[in-house]
Amino acid sequence: MKQRNYIGEISDIFQIPSSTLRYWEDQSLIKFSRGKENNYRSPSFQTILDIWDITLYRDLSIPLKEIKLIPSMNIDELESTLTENKKKLIDEFYKLEKTIKKIESKERNIEKIKYFKSNAYYTEKRIFPPIKLLNYFDNYLNKEMTQLYLSDPNEWVIVIDTKKSIIDYGIFVSETDNNIFIEKDCCEKLYLRCLLKVETDNIHNNNCSELVLNAEKLGYKTGFIIGQFLISACEDIRYDYYDAWIELF
């Protein structure tokens, strides 16, 4: 009579490699009964329970060296271990959730770029918050500013004076902040909304002239261009893309 391959069956049921089950046995995490005549492995009901527990603990990201200690834990120790690892998983879940939201934000930014490539520009009224300019050494290397960028890079803006061709970088701030460069709009103002492209390695290589020309064709004079960072990507050369608004008069 052919001997049943129990370890193969268990491997198939739990989707765990046979080599892993043998390793767990070597580490005394699970036990198989052995046939007296052929030394073949056969599982007991406790073997199945132990395998089920180990897979659960692994799903909880409990290290194997800690899992080995679980059989000798009392109820309080086991509860503490489970609670601690549950907390770790919850923290990881929230981190993953935040990461997914950042990815979705970038996906929305890409959709904006695609939209503006099909629909070059349009006018709209809006009220901008105050903008504070950033000095490289005072702000770019500032821990608080860096963390703010990592949490929401879309809050960072490029500011271009179309008359003087001066380009600066800034960030939206509250009205109570110091050293505000552009005050909050006192009422709704008219802007030309469009896509600003700035070469990553040469900020003076951009499409500002084209955007200003579009505004002039509509019969407007222009002021500042305020661009909200979207994403960087390559188009023959690497560009930073901005959701941009041109001040119209």
N, C-alpha and C positions, 0 to 999 in steps of 0.2 A: 504494500500500500504506500502510495506516494505521501511523503511528509508535507504538511501544509507549511507554507512560507508565511508565518504569522507576522514577522517583522515587515515583510513586503506589503501585507494587507494593511497593517497599521500605518505604514508609510503612505499608502494610497488614501486611506480614510482621512488622516490628519494633514495630508499634503506636506509631510516632513520627510526629508531624505533619510533613507535607511542608515546612511553613514552618521547622520546626526543622532538618530535613536541609539546607535551603538556607542557613540561618544557619551551620550547622557548615561548610558548604562555603565560605562567605564568610570564616569564621575560620580557614580552611586546616586544619581538623581532618580532613576527608575530601576526596577528589578524585573527580570524575566525568570520564570521557572525553567529549569533545564531537564530535558529528558535523560533518564538514567542510562539508556542504551546508546543514544546518538548525540546527546548534549545539545539538541536543537532547542531554540528559545520558544517558549509559549507564554503568553501574557495572562496575568490574573486580572480580576476586576480592579484591584488596586493599581495595577500597572496603567490601565486606561485612565483612571482618575488622576494619577500623577502626571501623565502626559497632558491631560486636559489642563491641569493646574499650571504646568510649565509653560504651555502655549499662552495661557492667560497672562502669566507674569511677564513673559517676553513681550506681549502686546502692550503691557504697562511700562515697557522699557526698563524693567528691573534687570540689572546685570546678572549674568549667570553665576558669578561668585556669590552674589547675594541670594539668588534663588536656592543655592546649595544649603544656605543657612535656614531657609524657611521651615523645613520639616521639624527642626528642633525649637522653633519659636512657640511661645505660648500665645494665647488669644490677644493679649494686649500688645505684644510685640508685633504680631501679624497685622493687627489693625493699624498700628503706627506705620509699618512699612507700606501698607496699601495706601494710607492717607497721604503719606509723603510723596509717593510716586504718582498718585492721582493729581496732586497739586502741580508736580512737574509737567504732567501731560496737559493740564489746563493752561499752564503758562506757555507751553509749546503751541497749543491750539491758538491762543490769542496772537502769538507771534506769527504763525502761519496765516491767520486771518488778516493781520495787518499787511503781510507781504502780498497776499492775494489782492487786497484793495489797492496796493501800489501798482501791481501789474495791471489791474483794471483801469487805473488812472492813466497809465501810459498807453493802454489800448485806446482809451477815449481821445487822448492827445493825437495819436496816429490817425484816428478817424477825422479829427479836425483838420489835420494837414491834408488829407485826401479831399476833404470838402473844399478847402480853399484852393486846391489845385484845379478843381472843376468850377468853382465859383470864386473868382479872383478877389472880390471885395464887396462890401456894402456899408451903408451908413447906419449908425445907431446912436441913441442917446443913452448915457449912463453917468454915474457918479463914481469917480475913483477915490479910494482912500489915500491918505498921505503916503509919500514915498521918501524914504531916507536912503541917501547914497552910501555905498560901502567903500571904505578904504581897504586895500588889500591886507596890509599888515595889521590894521586895527580890527578888521572884521572877518576877512576870509579865514584867518588863522585863529579866530576867536572860537572857543569851544561852544558857546551858546549859539553863535551864528551857524556853525557847522552842523550842530544837532538839529537846528531849525531847518536847514537845507535838506538834511537826510529825512526828516519827518514829512516835509512838503516842499519839494523843489519848485513847485509852481508858484510859490509865494515870492520867488525871486524874479526880478524884472530887469530888462535892459531899458535905458532911457537915452534917447537920441535927440539932440537939438538939431533940427533940420536946417536952421539958419547958419549955425556955426560948425556943423558936422562934428560935434563933440559927442562921444559915446561914453556913458557911465553905466555902472551896475548898481542896483538898489534893491530894496525890499519894502513891501507894504507894511506900514506900522500904524499904531494908534495915534490919535490926535494929540495925546499927551507926551509923545516921544520927543526927545531932543534932536536938534540938528536936522529938521525936516527940510528936504530940498524942494519938493513939490507939495503944496498944501492940498488938502482935500477939496474936491470940487464943491463949491457952495450950492450949486444946483445942477440939474442935468445939463450936460454939455454934449455937443455933437462930435462924433468921432467917425473916422473911416476905419472899419475893421478889416483886417487883411492878414496875410501870412508874411512874416519877416524872416529872411534867411541871412544868417551871418556865418561867414567862414570861421571854423573853429580856431584855426591858426593865424587868422588875419581878419580882425573884426572890421577893418575898413573895406573889406571885400564883402559887400552886402547888396541887397536889392532896394535900399532906401530911395534911390533916385527914381526908380520905376514906380514905387508906391506914392511918392510925392507927385509925380507926373499924373498918376491916376486921379489924385485928389484935385489937381489943378484943372484937369479935363472936365471935372464936375463943377468947376467954377469956384473952388475954395482956395484960401490960403492955408498954410499949415504951420503948426507949432511943434510941440514935442511929439515924438513917437514913444509910446510905452508898450513894451513887449513882454508878455508873460511866458516864461520858458515852457516849452512843450517837450522836446526830445532832441537828441543829436543823432544824425544818421548820415550815411555817405551817399552822395549824388555826384559821381566823378571825384569830387573832393568832399571832405567832411564838413557838414553844416550844423549849426545850432538853429533850431526852428522855434519861432515865437508866435504866439497868438497876439497880434499887434493892433494897437489903436493909434490912429493919427489924429491929433487935435486939429479941428477944422474951424475956420473963421469965415 
